[in-house]
Amino acid sequence: MFPRVLLVLLLPVLLRAEDHWIALKSGPFEVFSSAGEKPAREKLMFLEQFRETLRVITGKDEMRLVWPVHLIISKGAPPDGGKFPLGRDARMVSLSDAVGFSRDSLKELARILLHENTHRLPPDVEQGLIELVSTVQVDGPRITLGAPVPEAERSRGWALLHLVTVNPEYAARARVMISNLEQSGDFEAACHNAFEKTAAQINQQVDAYLKAGNFGTGSISGRALSITRDMKPVQLGSEDARLAEADLLLANGHAAEASAAYKALHGPEASEGLALLALNDQKDNVARMGLQDAIDAHSTSARAWFELGRLESDAMDLKKASELNPRWADPYFELADLDPAIDKEHLEERAALLKKAANLDPRNIAYWEALAKTYIAAKDFGEAQKAWAGAEHAAASDEEREGIHQARLQVEEKHFDYDASERKRLADEREADLQRVKSQSEAAIHAAEDASRKRLNPNGVVPPKPEAWYQGGATGPSVQGVFARLDCMGNQARLVIQVADGKTVQLLVPDPTNINTGGDEKALACGPQKQPRQVVVHYTAKPDTKLHTAGEATAIEFH
């Protein structure tokens, strides 16, 4: 690797103000070149076709990046260090016009693309895929895949990916395997769904493939890009070139040199760069002023708005950052962390923000864990289980995955306890409602009975002894039995007679005030009779289905 100090010494030479600089852009890649158009176009084409290679293998609609990649090309630049560090508002990398990307650089770019576009794959598969594309060759729209890596690097993961992407028998279905592994990590199901073979059969073939050592290459149809039509250069001024220099110094950790470079510039980008350097030195007040200057100068950098929003705990600044870079998860996570309130409405808002962050960065366990805990606080255990499943799938090791699995089991236990307590609470509430309705009904019945007694005996005096009410010469049907109950119904009453077979006969008394008893019989009273008596009741057959009576009583004899 080229010494970092030499990079610092060479940059002012490589980016001299008098150099002729151009810029070319395609997708998330932008190339700055002082070495002419040809190397800039060739390297931009390579980056786009490299991205396309991973898109085809993974089956994604597009391989996007959270941050753009800025490539600086100049004559005599040192070899790249295999990294794409984040600078001010882009990932930065430098390259000489005379050399291509190193395998380390391509592996790092592949890692970034996979991290930002897929759920976590099994480690051996993901590393095998990274190794596979590190030897990709690009000739315009033609991509050659499968050039062997050094023998010492030929892992089983690399051999598996080489087999399923280069061998025509499998190549068209490799994306199905990747998609299945991305969703569940189940290699058995992935092999069956993609190739209709068992995992054991595929593993056996991989072992034989690796042992044989005959690794051919395959072709992929790249994007139909024209190196001239689709990659048109624009001229850069010296200020733009020096800003690229400062951003590269910042990304590579050369604080003093970056500070000097930004101080020689003007505009919101320079203020932002100096503020980020201050943040790295934990000088929050200095950073706050610099970020505010950048925003006041109409900065369109998501990082400027985000860092100021984080320092000030300002939701509006964080929201602006999310709008400027909608693929960046951090602003949503910070927004969710601003309000610690635990009422239902705030918990739902917090969960929505955390869910957005977790979906944007599904490999970030912290996001899934925060989401799961928020759902637990909201007593939404079903969604909490899904969030823990997301965290479990994002785990990078078996140990980490097991720890998350245990936490998930604890949630299940809490869920069962909560469901049991909720069922008991609802049952208790239902029982209380039934008792309340029953009590109200009994009270209404007693009140109606009392009102009827008062109407039958308004003065409250002891009534005279009842006399048997008998209408001589009564004709028609009669019923003999036990006088069980008198239902008082306002100005009417209903006699209930229990006959010999245990059944009851109900008869209507249109005017209860005309009923008298004779001899020593007690007066009639509403409700069940305390001392049931034998009676014979004569009646006229006039059935009333509404009152459930067989007729109207015309005479009553007590025995």
Secondary structure as UniProt FT lines:
FT   HELIX           4..14
FT   TURN            17..18
FT   STRAND          21..26
FT   TURN            27..28
FT   STRAND          29..33
FT   HELIX           37..58
FT   STRAND          69..74
FT   TURN            75..76
FT   STRAND          91..96
FT   TURN            97..98
FT   HELIX           103..115
FT   TURN            116..117
FT   HELIX           123..133
FT   TURN            134..135
FT   STRAND          137..139
FT   TURN            140..141
FT   STRAND          142..145
FT   HELIX           151..153
FT   HELIX           156..166
FT   HELIX           168..171
FT   TURN            172..173
FT   HELIX           174..183
FT   HELIX           187..195
FT   HELIX           199..212
FT   STRAND          218..221
FT   TURN            227..229
FT   STRAND          234..236
FT   HELIX           238..251
FT   TURN            252..253
FT   HELIX           255..263
FT   HELIX           268..280
FT   TURN            281..282
FT   HELIX           284..296
FT   TURN            297..298
FT   HELIX           302..312
FT   HELIX           315..324
FT   TURN            326..327
FT   HELIX           330..338
FT   HELIX           344..360
FT   TURN            362..363
FT   HELIX           365..377
FT   TURN            378..379
FT   HELIX           381..394
FT   HELIX           398..456
FT   TURN            458..459
FT   TURN            472..473
FT   STRAND          478..489
FT   TURN            490..491
FT   STRAND          492..498
FT   TURN            500..501
FT   STRAND          504..509
FT   HELIX           512..514
FT   TURN            519..520
FT   STRAND          527..540
FT   TURN            545..548
FT   STRAND          552..558
//
